Amino acid sequence: MSQTKINPEGKTVFISGSNRGIGKAIAMEMLEQGAEKVYAGARNIDSLNELKEKYGDRLIPVQLDVTDDNSIYEAASKIEDLDILVNNAGVFAMGGILSEQASSSLEKNLNVNLWGTVKLTNSVLKQLKKPGETAIVNISSVVGLANMPMASTYSVSKAAVHSLTQGMRGELVNDNVLVMGVYPGPIDTDMARDLPMEKDSPGNVAKNIVQSLIEGKEDVFPDAMSEQVGALYASSPKSVEDNFRGYV
Ligand SMILES: NC(=O)c1ccc[n+]([C@@H]2O[C@H](COP(=O)([O-])OP(=O)(O)OC[C@H]3O[C@@H](n4cnc5c(N)ncnc54)[C@H](OP(=O)(O)O)[C@@H]3O)[C@@H](O)[C@H]2O)c1
């Protein structure tokens, strides 16, 4: 638990990849819980039309491709005031570390999931370092805690997000910034469409993230499956690895 807690009510939020899936659900939940403004990042801002229609001036579409330095710079320069950054944009490029797709999938996963998070956070860091509480929310995955061989290079990228989250927390220890790592299990979005597993809803993930900001939680397991993995990881990280090894 962190000393820093932050209620989204009246706050300004910036979310990458907010046009669909978990990012869209987070944008909606933040606004439903009283956020004053959500800067909604999307590669194609037309994909935000439905949200824009629903929330009007409180939702500000921002063109954002986290693999494009210019796009990051332009987006960050539009954001004068910021309380909560959500690094949500992500890709799931299939490939094993020892497969033919190793290099190409690793590159795709790292470019968006790791470098996108690093670059976007640094681009708005000065807005986040201010008097009062702020937060950075990084969406990792349960497979960031132990590698799942069927998505091995993706797991590597999410382990990197786990590690950078800890690093940011340390570097910001004196700055009143809650740095949250989120470790979802399978969630019912386009990304997980082909995974033959039981899935929780993006809305539930979003609700748990907002509640965890209010409570000042640093490590968040926001769905039924990840809650179990989180409990096992706390007692025996090796058991999580042993469990995931079966998913080849
Ligand atoms: N679904 C799951 O089971 C699950 C589990 C654990 C963790 N996660 C993580 O949760 C986050 C959200 O995933 P999701 O399930 O909501 O996936 P999704 O439905 O596939 O949505 C991915 C989002 O990321 C955006 N995005 C992809 N590449 C981008 C780029 N280069 N620049 C900016 N935005 C980009 C997409 O934008 P476009 O519409 O333009 O493609 C989309 O808005 C990801 O970090 C994912 O790894 C998901």
The ligand as an SDF file (V2000), in Angstrom:
LIG
                    3D

 48 52  0  0  0  0  0  0  0  0999 V2000
   -7.1980   -8.5580  -22.8480 N   0  0  0  0  0  0  0  0  0  0  0  0
   -6.4290   -9.2410  -22.0240 C   0  0  0  0  0  0  0  0  0  0  0  0
   -6.6510  -10.4580  -21.7940 O   0  0  0  0  0  0  0  0  0  0  0  0
   -5.2750   -8.5790  -21.3220 C   0  0  0  0  0  0  0  0  0  0  0  0
   -4.6760   -9.2650  -20.2390 C   0  0  0  0  0  0  0  0  0  0  0  0
   -3.5830   -8.6730  -19.5840 C   0  0  0  0  0  0  0  0  0  0  0  0
   -3.1400   -7.4390  -19.9780 C   0  0  0  0  0  0  0  0  0  0  0  0
   -3.7450   -6.7830  -21.0300 N   0  0  0  0  0  0  0  0  0  0  0  0
   -3.2030   -5.4740  -21.4030 C   0  0  0  0  0  0  0  0  0  0  0  0
   -4.2290   -4.5050  -21.3030 O   0  0  0  0  0  0  0  0  0  0  0  0
   -3.9610   -3.4240  -22.1980 C   0  0  0  0  0  0  0  0  0  0  0  0
   -5.2070   -3.1700  -23.0520 C   0  0  0  0  0  0  0  0  0  0  0  0
   -5.4580   -4.3460  -23.8310 O   0  0  0  0  0  0  0  0  0  0  0  0
   -6.8940   -4.7150  -24.4160 P   0  0  0  0  0  0  0  0  0  0  0  0
   -7.1910   -6.0890  -23.9800 O   0  0  0  0  0  0  0  0  0  0  0  0
   -7.8660   -3.6180  -24.1740 O   0  0  0  0  0  0  0  0  0  0  0  0
   -6.5030   -4.8070  -25.9710 O   0  0  0  0  0  0  0  0  0  0  0  0
   -7.2140   -4.2710  -27.2970 P   0  0  0  0  0  0  0  0  0  0  0  0
   -8.6820   -4.3860  -27.1790 O   0  0  0  0  0  0  0  0  0  0  0  0
   -6.4980   -4.9780  -28.3950 O   0  0  0  0  0  0  0  0  0  0  0  0
   -6.8260   -2.7190  -27.3030 O   0  0  0  0  0  0  0  0  0  0  0  0
   -5.4920   -2.3210  -27.4460 C   0  0  0  0  0  0  0  0  0  0  0  0
   -5.4420   -0.8140  -27.4480 C   0  0  0  0  0  0  0  0  0  0  0  0
   -4.0670   -0.4090  -27.5810 O   0  0  0  0  0  0  0  0  0  0  0  0
   -3.9860    0.4820  -28.6780 C   0  0  0  0  0  0  0  0  0  0  0  0
   -2.6880    0.4540  -29.3410 N   0  0  0  0  0  0  0  0  0  0  0  0
   -2.0560   -0.5850  -29.9290 C   0  0  0  0  0  0  0  0  0  0  0  0
   -0.8890   -0.1830  -30.4800 N   0  0  0  0  0  0  0  0  0  0  0  0
   -0.7870    1.1460  -30.2220 C   0  0  0  0  0  0  0  0  0  0  0  0
    0.1620    2.1350  -30.5300 C   0  0  0  0  0  0  0  0  0  0  0  0
    1.2740    1.8690  -31.2380 N   0  0  0  0  0  0  0  0  0  0  0  0
   -0.0500    3.4040  -30.0990 N   0  0  0  0  0  0  0  0  0  0  0  0
   -1.1670    3.7050  -29.4000 C   0  0  0  0  0  0  0  0  0  0  0  0
   -2.1290    2.8300  -29.0960 N   0  0  0  0  0  0  0  0  0  0  0  0
   -1.9400    1.5630  -29.5040 C   0  0  0  0  0  0  0  0  0  0  0  0
   -5.0880    0.0270  -29.6260 C   0  0  0  0  0  0  0  0  0  0  0  0
   -5.3540    1.0420  -30.5690 O   0  0  0  0  0  0  0  0  0  0  0  0
   -5.9360    0.6940  -32.0750 P   0  0  0  0  0  0  0  0  0  0  0  0
   -7.4130    0.5570  -31.9210 O   0  0  0  0  0  0  0  0  0  0  0  0
   -5.5060    1.8480  -32.9030 O   0  0  0  0  0  0  0  0  0  0  0  0
   -5.2820   -0.5910  -32.5080 O   0  0  0  0  0  0  0  0  0  0  0  0
   -6.2080   -0.2080  -28.6310 C   0  0  0  0  0  0  0  0  0  0  0  0
   -6.7920    1.0010  -28.2390 O   0  0  0  0  0  0  0  0  0  0  0  0
   -2.7460   -3.8560  -23.0110 C   0  0  0  0  0  0  0  0  0  0  0  0
   -1.5890   -3.2850  -22.4700 O   0  0  0  0  0  0  0  0  0  0  0  0
   -2.7260   -5.3590  -22.8350 C   0  0  0  0  0  0  0  0  0  0  0  0
   -1.4410   -5.9080  -23.0430 O   0  0  0  0  0  0  0  0  0  0  0  0
   -4.7920   -7.3320  -21.6880 C   0  0  0  0  0  0  0  0  0  0  0  0
  1  2  1  0
  2  3  2  0
  2  4  1  0
  4  5  1  0
  4 48  2  0
  5  6  2  0
  6  7  1  0
  7  8  2  0
  8  9  1  0
  8 48  1  0
  9 10  1  0
  9 46  1  0
 10 11  1  0
 11 12  1  0
 11 44  1  0
 12 13  1  0
 13 14  1  0
 14 15  2  0
 14 16  1  0
 14 17  1  0
 17 18  1  0
 18 19  2  0
 18 20  1  0
 18 21  1  0
 21 22  1  0
 22 23  1  0
 23 24  1  0
 23 42  1  0
 24 25  1  0
 25 26  1  0
 25 36  1  0
 26 27  1  0
 26 35  1  0
 27 28  2  0
 28 29  1  0
 29 30  1  0
 29 35  2  0
 30 31  1  0
 30 32  2  0
 32 33  1  0
 33 34  2  0
 34 35  1  0
 36 37  1  0
 36 42  1  0
 37 38  1  0
 38 39  2  0
 38 40  1  0
 38 41  1  0
 42 43  1  0
 44 45  1  0
 44 46  1  0
 46 47  1  0
M  CHG  2   8   1  16  -1
M  END
$$$$
